[in-house]
Amino acid sequence: MKAGDLCWVHFPSPGAEPGAAVRRPAVVLQDEAVGSLLPTVLVIPLTLEVEALRYPGTVAVEPDRENGLQRSLVALVFQITAVDARLLEPTTGHLAPAILARIWAALDRLTGRSSGAGG
């Protein structure tokens, strides 16, 4: 998997019984060169809740041929997390370079690597 790939992830469910998970779409944000070296993968969860766009660190993701999405989603960049690589299903599509660039820019703003406001 490489940065910009879309896949389903079985995120551990906090407070639930061990092994319980919530299946959600996510964007991979990890270089494939290190993928084989780590047991985890950096991902950004996606949501159907377009109201989330009011928060900094979010990016709209519209359906297109390359990503294969059926609906508009929001990338919750502020929720970037590392998950066990075994919890990812195979890639279902890939983000357009412009959308991936917006995600990287949102991450830069969240971490103070740029001086822009918003997300």
Summary of the structure (lengths in Angstrom):
residues: 119
radius of gyration: 14.0
end to end distance: 25.3
largest distance: 42.0
contacts: 333
relative contact order: 0.25
helix: 25%
strand: 36%
